Amino acid sequence: MNIFFAQEGVIKYELEFRSGSPIPAEYLRTINAWRTILYRLELIGQRSDRYDGLGYGNISQKLETLRQSKMENQFIISGTQTGNLEFLQSEQYCTVTQANPAENQIVAEGLIKPSSEALTHASIYQNDIHTESVMHVHCPEIWHKTRALNIQSTNETIGYGTPEMAAAVKRLVQVNQTRPSCIFSMLGHQDGIVAYGRTPQLAGNILLETLVTALA
């Protein structure tokens, strides 16, 4: 077991990480297909001319739904700094087994550490039991038109991957619990957009529909 306090710009939360087996490939088929779509649209990726060359964007899915058993908000999530890859393998996802957003803590296991926005994903799953999938992307076309499109948002003063962001996300999610899918902007996180839904398809659809509206 190792505990990491990673550098600014990558992982900000306290991470207790345990080495574990790769996630079975059958759990990843749908989420990985969506991730490839988002990569091809440059909503997930890594480019030298954006964000100091760091990888951006991540995707997750609740493990309870996949295993059809009670997993207490455990979820699988793409690993940190995998944005440069079009296709991910099993070992490039990990499992978040416990999360305490208020205390800035994540417990995860696998062969790679979780993405920097794992705390935000955890806050969504904990506050909407119906959510099955979360997609965090970087989309300037949507982000710059947040107010014009009347999209919900977190405050400009709140940075990504922090307890403050998790608390702001909690408030948004609790307001929207009856909706099958939602989207919001992180105004304090350049180009940051989050979509989530009761299925990966619903989360992906609201994201792509919003992008179409923004471009139109």
N, C-alpha and C positions, 0 to 999 in steps of 0.2 A: 504494500500500500504506500502511495506517495501523495503528498500534499503540495500543490503548486500555487504560487501567486504569480501569474504570468504577466508579461509586460503590457504597458499601455498600448492600445490599438489592436490587441489580439484578444486575450481572455482577461477579464477584470475580476471575476469572482474567485472565491476560494474553492479549489477543486480537490476532492479526495478521489483519486483514480486508482482502480485496481485492474491489473491485467486479466483478460478474459478471452474466451473463444470468439471467433467470428460469428456474426449474426447469420442464421440460416438464410440462404439465398431466396427461399420462397417467401420470406417476410418482406423482401425488398423490391419485388417485381414492380408493383404499382408506384411506390414512392420514387424508385430509381428512374422509372420512365418519365415521371413528372420532372424530376431533377434535370434530366437530359434535355427536355423541352425548354426549361428555364435557362439552362446553359446556352442553348442554341439561340435564344432570344437575348442573350447577354444580361439577363436578370440575375443570374448567378455566374461568377467567373473570376478571372484574375487578369488584369491588364497593367502594363507598366505606366500608362498615363492616367490611371485612376487609383485613388486612395493609397498613394505611396507604394503602389505595386502589390499591395496585400490582396489575398483572396477575399471575396465578398459573397454573401448570400448563403443560406442553409435551409434545410428542409427536415421535417420530423414527422413521425407517425406514432400514435399511441400503441403500446405493446399489448394492452388488454384486448383490443379488438382483434389483433392478429392471432393471438394465442387462445382467444375466447375463454379467458379465465381472469380472475381478479388480480390485477397487477399494481393497484394503488398508484395510478398516474405515472407509471413507468413508461418511457418512450424511447424509440430509437431516433438518432439524429446523425446527420452527416458530420464527419470529423472536421476539426479545425484545419484551415489552410488547404482545403481540397478544391478550391475554386478553379484551379487551372486544369482540372480533369473533366472531360466531357462525360465519361462513364465512370461510375464508382463501383468498386468491388466490395464484397461483404466486409472485408477488414477495414474499409474506410468509413464505416458506420460504427457507432458505439451505442450503448444503452445507458440512459440516465435512470438510475434506480431510486434515488432520493433527491429532493430539492427543497431548499428553504429560502425562497426569494427574499424574505425580510432580513435574513441573516447573511445574505450574499453567498450561499453555500450550495454546491452541487456535489453529488456522489455519482460516479459513473464507472463503467467497466467496459473493457474491449481491448482492441489493439491500437486505438487512436483516441486522443482526447476530444471531447465534444466541442462544437462550434462556440464561438464567442457569445452568441445570442441564446444559449441554452437556458439561461435564467428567464428570459422572456417567454420562450416556449413553455417552460414549466409553469409559469404564472397563468398562461392561457388554459392549459390542461387542468390545473387545480381549481380554476374558477368557472369552468364550463364543462361539466361532465360529458356533454354530448360531442365536444370537439374531438375529432379523430386525427386531424392533420394540420400542421402549421407550416407556412412557407414564408421565409424572410428573404426578400430580394432587395436589389438596389435598382430603382427605376426613376431617373430624373424626370421623365415625361409625366409620371403621375405625381411625384413629390412636389414639383414646382407648381402644380395646379391643384394642390390639396384644397385650398379654400374655394377656388373656382368650381371644383367638382363636388364641394360640400362633403368631403371625406373627413371622418373623425381623425383626431391626431393627438399625440402626446406633445407636451410643451417643448418649446425651443431650448429651454434651459436644462432638459433632462438628457443625459448621455446614454449611449447604448450599453447594455450588459451590466447595469447597475441596479441596486435595490430600488432606487427611485423610479427607474423605468419599469421594473416589475410591478411596483405599486400603481403606477399610472395605467399600465396594461390591465391590471386587476380591475380597476374602476371601469375601464372601457368594456371589458368582457362582461362584467356583471350587468351592465346596462343592456347588453345585446344578447342575453342568454336564449331568447326565444327565436332568434334568427338562425337559419341553417348554415349561413356563411357570412363572414364579415371581412372588412379590409380597413386598415388605418395607416396613417403616416407617422413616422418618427421624425418630428421636425428638428430635434436636436441631434439627429444622426443622418448625415448627408445622404440624400436619395433613398433612405431606408423606408421600406414598405413591408407591412405584414398582412398576409391573408390567411384565414383559417376557416375550417368548416367541418361538418359532420362526416364528410368523406374527403379523400384527396381530390376527387373530381370537383366537388363543390368549392373547395379552397382554390384550386387552380382556375376554375371557371370565373369566379368573381374577380380574380387578379387579371386574367386576360380580358374580360369584359371591360374592366376599368381602364386598362391600357388602351383598348380600342376607343373608348370614349375620350380619353385624354388626347389621343392622336387626332381625333376628329374635330 
